[in-house]
Amino acid sequence: MNVAIIPARGGSKRIPRKNVKLFMGKPIIQWSIEVAKNSGCFDKIIVSTDDDEIAEVAQNNGAEVPFMRPRELANDFAETIPVIAHAIRWFTSNNLFIDAACCIYPTAPLIRKEDLMSGMYAVQSKNTNYAFAAVKFNYPIQRAFRINGSGGIELIDKSATSARSQDLPESWHDAGQFYWGKRDSWIEELPILGPKSIPIPIPSIRAQDIDTLDDWLNAEYKFMYLREKNLC
């Protein structure tokens, strides 16, 4: 059995009530639920939450909320892997066996079902623990710098200053959308960014991690562009 697990706690600070805030006319979590349903990848779609309002919105949009997340997994320091492992253990305790679980963030309205399907196929490989959406950095990270205490700069990699940008190796980062993982990978709490993880490349126009109001606005601009071009 494949399950989608959407972790959505109620205590977001930088964007209050972020997981049910309206995004393009819908509670943002609704977009994640809908793409999970439309992908055809999942036998069950659940939301792991500690919040009654989030639970109600999730259920009204076709997701299940079979338990309320314990307080110790819903604070500011709770990490994704233990939250997903907790949900999988709940299934096991109720005699439901999971082959693979996909964590889908509730604030990822730019996910496409094709990306979820690609992740599902990738994680089915024998030597794969996880598969996740990845985006290429638009600028060579080798030329990053810090601003020091006097207002000047400190180069991260001094050797890169004389190289042409096209000669520097590409670098990628987690898109912050979804993580497919085998059951045992989650239960054993193996790191997602590990040697047995497969990235699913997506273009930057379809990725936006949403932590701040600026991020939220950028996600709306990208969504409107993709909708105009019939790409979402």
N, C-alpha and C positions, 0 to 999 in steps of 0.2 A: 504494500500500500504506500502511495506517495501522499504526503500531506503538505499543505502550505501553512506556515505558522507566522502570523503577523504580530510582532511584539509592539504593543502600544500602551505605554503607561500614561497616567494622567498628570504627572507632575512636571511637564516641560516648563522651563524657566525663561529662556530667551524669547520664545514665542509662546505665550500662555495659551493653553488648550490647543496646542499645535495640531494634534492628531485628529481633531474634529473641526478645525477651522475650515471655513469654506474656501475651496480652491476651484476657480472657474465654475462656480455654481453648485459644487457638491462638497460635502465633508471630505477632506483630502484622503482619509483612509478608504473611502468608497472607491477611489480609483484603483487602489491596490487590490481590493476585494474583487472588483470587476475584471481586472486583467488576469487574476488567478483563475476565476471562473471561466473566462473566455479561452484560456490557454488549453484547456482539456488535459492538463498535466496531473490534476489532483483528484484523489478520492475524497478528501476532506479539506476544508479551508477553515482554520480556526484563528481566533484572535486571543492572544495572551495579554490580559489587562488587569489592572487593579481598580479600574474606574467604571462606575455604573453608567455614565453617559456614553463612554466609548463602547461599552458592551452593548448598549441599546442600539447605537448607530450601526455597529457591526452586524448584529442580528437582523436589523431591519433591511440590511443590504445583502443578506444571504450567507453570512459567515456564522460559524458556531462559536459560542463562548462556553465551553464545557466546564470551566473552573475559573476562579478568580486568582490572579497571581499573588503569591505571598508577599508581604510587605518587604522582606529582606531582598527580594528580587525586583523591587519597584522603586528603589531610591536612586539618587543621582549617580551612584557609583556602580549600579548594576550593569553588567556587561552582557553582550548579546548571546555568547555561547552558553553560559549557564541558564539563561532564560529559555533557550531552545531545548537544551538538555532536560530541563524541568518538564517542559510540555511533552517531550517524548516519553519520559518516565511515567507521566500520567497515562498516556496511551497504553504503555506496557502493563501498568497496574490494573487497567480495565480490559486486559486480554485482547488488545488490538496491536498487531505487529506492524511496524513500519519498516519499509525498505529504505526509503530516503525521505528527507524533510527539506523543504525550502523555506528559509527565512526571507520574508518579503517585508521591507520596511514600510510603515504606513504613510510615509511622506516621500513616496517615489512615483509621482503621477506620470513620469515619462517612460516607464517600463513598457516594453512591447511584449506581446505574447510569444513572438518568435524568439526573443532573447531567453525567455523562461524555457522554451522548448529546447533551445540549444544547450542551456545549462543542464537540463534533464538528461539529454543524450550524453553529454560529457561526463556526468557523474556516474553513469552506468559502467564506465570503464573499470576494469578490475583494479588498476593501480591508482585510481583517483579517490581522494578523500572529499574534496570540495570543488565546486565550479561557481564562479562569480563574475559579475559584470565588471569590466575594466575599461579605463579611458586613458588615452595617451596624453601626457603633459604637452601643452601647446608651446612651451618654451623650454630650452635645455636646462634641466635642473642643475647641471654642473656649473652654471653661471649664477647660481643663487648667492646671495650675500646676507650677512647680518648687519643691523645698524647697532653700532657700539654705544657705550655710555657717553661719548663725546659728540655723538651725532654723525660720526664718520661710518665707513663701511669696513666689514671684514669678509673677504671672499671665502666661500665654502671650499672651493677647489681652485687654487691658484693656477694649476697647470692647464685649466680649460680656457683661460683668457685669450690665449693666442690661437686656439683652434677655431676653425670655421664651424658655424652652428650645424651645417649639414654633415660635418664629419663626426659629431658627437653622437654616441649611441642614444637611441630612443629610451625614454623612461615612461612607465605606466603607473597608474594608481587605481585603487578600488573605487568604483563608481558610487558605492553606497546605495545600491538598489536591492540586490537579492543575493542569497548564498544557498546554493544547493549543497547538501551534504549527506553522505551515507549515515545511517542510524548510528553505527558504532563510532564514527568520527565525531558526531555531536556528543554522544554519551561519554566518550573518553576525553572530551574537551580538547581535541587536537587544534592547533592554531589554523585559522583559515588561510592566512598567507604563509603557506608551507610548501615544501618541495613537491607534494602530491596534489597541488591545487591547479586547476585549469582556468585561465582567464577567458572570458567571453568578450572580445573587443566590441565596443560600441562607440559611435562618434560623440564628440563632446556636446553637440546640439541636443543629444538625447540623454544627457546626464546632468544632474544638479543636486548635490547634497544640500539639504535645507536645514540650516541651524540658526540663521539670522533672518531678519526681515529683508535684507538685501538679497539673500539667497532665495527667499520666497518670490520676490519680484522677478529675479532672473529666471526662475522656473516658470512663472507665468508668461514671460516674454517668449521663452523657448516653446512652451506649449502652444501659444497662439501662432507662432511661425509654423510649427509642425502641422497644426490643424489647417492653416491656410494652404499649405502645400499637400494636404491629404496624406500626411506621413504619420498620423497618429489616430 
